[in-house]
Amino acid sequence: MQWQTKLPLIAILRGITPDEARTHVAAILDAGFDAVEIPLNSPEWETSIGDIVANFGDRALIGGGTVLKPEQVDRLAEMGCKLIVTPNTQPEVIRRAVSHGMTVCPGCATASEAFTALEAGAQALKIFPSSAFGPDYIKALKAVLPADVPVFAVGGVTPENLHQWLQAGCVGAGLGSDLYRAGQPLSRTIEQAKAFVNAYQEAVQ
């Protein structure tokens, strides 16, 4: 299995509004990102995701996050989303996403959850919340997982500590509040997006 975007960093824009979505996503993609997730607990998420898919679907892997139900997967597939990210390991959600030809990155915390997700067809794994476990935990978990499974750290990842997660065996990370907080100015989004891209490039040189 191989992660399908050039930069294995997923921008998580929790709480973004339809009025902000296009400008912030454009800035993030201009900085070098090519995967964006808008969680479904964001205001008017259908409007935001629909607009982002229409405007940037040819440039990036666009999807929904905090996806909890198979029906939500169906709706996102109708909208043209290609990515499903979940906070938990729900086999039926994973199978539904795979049936639509989508990339699914489910949240898991234990080896049992990780293997359940893989058996359901997940192409990548999100270790969440990573900050509660630490890089050493992920390193230990990676030792029992198939070597080719892309693992993402999500939760508490910053430009300053990104290299620690990569050294632990993660292919990349999902970036939430250290990249975007609801209502923050566009200048902050640009600054943080560039910082994360630079941190990744420095870490993998």
C-alpha positions as CSV (number, residue, x, y, z in Angstrom):
1,M,0.0,0.0,0.0
2,Q,1.2,3.4,-0.8
3,W,-0.1,6.8,0.3
4,Q,-1.4,8.4,-2.9
5,T,-0.5,12.1,-2.5
6,K,2.9,13.6,-2.9
7,L,3.0,15.2,0.5
8,P,1.7,12.8,3.3
9,L,0.3,15.6,5.4
10,I,-3.5,15.9,5.8
11,A,-4.9,19.3,6.5
12,I,-7.7,19.0,9.1
13,L,-9.9,22.2,8.9
14,R,-12.2,21.6,11.8
15,G,-14.8,24.3,12.3
16,I,-14.2,26.1,9.1
17,T,-17.2,27.9,7.5
18,P,-18.3,28.0,3.9
19,D,-17.2,31.7,3.7
20,E,-13.6,30.8,4.7
21,A,-13.1,27.4,3.2
22,R,-12.1,28.3,-0.4
23,T,-9.5,31.0,0.6
24,H,-7.9,28.9,3.3
25,V,-7.8,25.7,1.2
26,A,-6.3,27.6,-1.7
27,A,-3.5,28.9,0.7
28,I,-2.8,25.4,2.1
29,L,-2.6,23.9,-1.4
30,D,-0.3,26.8,-2.6
31,A,2.0,26.0,0.3
32,G,2.4,22.4,-1.0
33,F,-0.4,20.4,0.6
34,D,-2.4,18.0,-1.5
35,A,-4.8,16.4,1.0
36,V,-7.6,18.2,2.9
37,E,-10.2,17.0,5.3
38,I,-13.2,19.0,6.6
39,P,-14.7,17.3,9.6
40,L,-18.4,16.7,9.5
41,N,-18.9,18.5,12.8
42,S,-17.9,21.8,11.1
43,P,-20.7,24.3,10.4
44,E,-22.5,23.7,7.0
45,W,-20.0,21.1,6.1
46,E,-21.9,20.0,3.0
47,T,-21.6,23.5,1.5
48,S,-17.9,23.8,2.4
49,I,-16.9,20.3,1.1
50,G,-19.0,20.7,-2.1
51,D,-17.3,24.0,-2.9
52,I,-13.8,22.6,-2.1
53,V,-14.4,19.5,-4.3
54,A,-15.7,21.7,-7.2
55,N,-12.7,24.1,-7.0
56,F,-9.8,21.9,-5.9
57,G,-10.8,18.3,-6.5
58,D,-8.4,18.1,-9.5
59,R,-5.5,19.4,-7.4
60,A,-5.9,17.5,-4.1
61,L,-7.4,14.6,-2.3
62,I,-10.4,16.2,-0.7
63,G,-12.6,14.5,1.9
64,G,-14.6,14.4,5.0
65,G,-13.4,13.8,8.6
66,T,-15.1,12.7,11.8
67,V,-17.1,10.3,9.6
68,L,-19.1,8.0,11.8
69,K,-21.9,6.4,9.7
70,P,-22.1,4.6,6.4
71,E,-24.8,7.0,5.2
72,Q,-22.3,9.9,5.6
73,V,-19.9,8.0,3.4
74,D,-22.6,7.7,0.8
75,R,-23.3,11.4,0.9
76,L,-19.6,12.3,0.6
77,A,-19.2,9.9,-2.3
78,E,-22.1,11.6,-4.1
79,M,-20.4,15.0,-3.6
80,G,-17.2,13.7,-5.3
81,C,-15.0,13.2,-2.2
82,K,-12.1,10.8,-2.5
83,L,-11.0,10.7,1.2
84,I,-12.7,9.4,4.3
85,V,-11.1,10.0,7.7
86,T,-12.7,8.6,10.9
87,P,-11.9,9.1,14.6
88,N,-12.7,5.4,15.4
89,T,-12.5,1.9,13.9
90,Q,-16.0,1.2,12.4
91,P,-15.7,-1.7,9.9
92,E,-19.0,-0.9,8.2
93,V,-17.9,2.7,7.5
94,I,-14.5,1.5,6.1
95,R,-16.1,-1.1,3.9
96,R,-18.6,1.4,2.5
97,A,-15.8,3.9,1.7
98,V,-13.8,1.1,0.0
99,S,-16.9,0.1,-2.0
100,H,-17.1,3.7,-3.4
101,G,-13.4,3.5,-4.4
102,M,-12.4,6.1,-1.7
103,T,-9.2,6.2,0.3
104,V,-10.1,5.6,3.9
105,C,-7.9,6.5,6.9
106,P,-9.6,5.3,10.1
107,G,-8.6,6.3,13.6
108,C,-7.3,3.5,15.8
109,A,-5.3,3.3,19.0
110,T,-4.5,-0.4,19.5
111,A,-3.2,-3.3,17.5
112,S,-6.6,-4.9,17.7
113,E,-8.3,-1.8,16.2
114,A,-5.5,-1.4,13.6
115,F,-5.9,-5.0,12.3
116,T,-9.7,-4.7,12.4
117,A,-9.4,-1.6,10.2
118,L,-7.1,-3.3,7.8
119,E,-9.3,-6.4,7.5
120,A,-12.2,-4.1,6.6
121,G,-10.1,-2.7,3.7
122,A,-8.5,0.5,5.1
123,Q,-5.6,1.6,3.0
124,A,-4.0,3.7,5.8
125,L,-4.2,4.1,9.5
126,K,-4.6,7.2,11.8
127,I,-3.1,6.7,15.3
128,F,-5.3,8.9,17.4
129,P,-4.8,10.7,19.7
130,S,-1.1,10.4,19.0
131,S,0.0,12.9,21.6
132,A,-1.5,10.7,24.4
133,F,0.7,7.7,23.3
134,G,3.9,9.2,22.1
135,P,6.3,8.3,19.3
136,D,7.6,5.2,21.1
137,Y,4.1,3.7,21.2
138,I,3.7,4.1,17.5
139,K,7.2,2.6,16.9
140,A,6.1,-0.5,18.9
141,L,2.8,-0.7,17.1
142,K,4.5,-0.4,13.7
143,A,6.6,-3.4,14.6
144,V,3.6,-5.7,14.4
145,L,1.8,-4.0,11.5
146,P,2.4,-4.9,7.8
147,A,5.4,-2.8,6.8
148,D,3.7,-1.3,3.8
149,V,0.7,0.2,5.6
150,P,0.9,4.0,5.7
151,V,0.5,5.2,9.3
152,F,-0.4,8.8,10.2
153,A,0.1,10.5,13.6
154,V,-2.9,12.7,14.5
155,G,-3.3,14.8,17.6
156,G,-0.6,17.1,19.0
157,V,1.6,17.2,15.9
158,T,3.4,20.5,15.4
159,P,6.1,21.7,13.0
160,E,8.6,21.4,15.9
161,N,7.8,17.7,16.7
162,L,6.8,16.4,13.3
163,H,10.2,14.8,12.8
164,Q,9.7,12.6,15.9
165,W,6.6,11.0,14.5
166,L,8.3,10.4,11.1
167,Q,11.3,8.8,12.9
168,A,8.9,6.6,14.8
169,G,7.7,5.1,11.5
170,C,4.8,7.3,10.5
171,V,4.6,8.2,6.8
172,G,3.1,11.5,7.7
173,A,0.5,13.2,9.9
174,G,-2.9,14.7,10.1
175,L,-2.7,18.3,11.2
176,G,-5.5,20.0,13.2
177,S,-5.3,22.9,15.6
178,D,-1.6,23.6,15.0
179,L,-2.5,24.2,11.3
180,Y,-6.0,25.7,11.6
181,R,-8.2,26.9,14.4
182,A,-11.7,28.0,13.7
183,G,-11.8,31.7,12.9
184,Q,-8.1,32.3,12.6
185,P,-6.8,34.8,10.1
186,L,-5.7,33.6,6.6
187,S,-2.2,34.9,7.4
188,R,-1.9,32.4,10.2
189,T,-3.0,29.5,8.0
190,I,-0.4,30.5,5.4
191,E,2.3,30.7,8.0
192,Q,1.5,27.4,9.6
193,A,1.1,25.6,6.3
194,K,4.5,26.7,5.2
195,A,6.0,25.7,8.5
196,F,4.6,22.2,8.3
197,V,5.8,21.7,4.7
198,N,9.3,23.0,5.6
199,A,9.4,20.7,8.6
200,Y,8.4,17.7,6.6
201,Q,11.0,18.4,3.9
202,E,13.8,18.9,6.4
203,A,12.8,15.7,8.2
204,V,13.0,13.5,5.1
205,Q,16.1,15.0,3.5
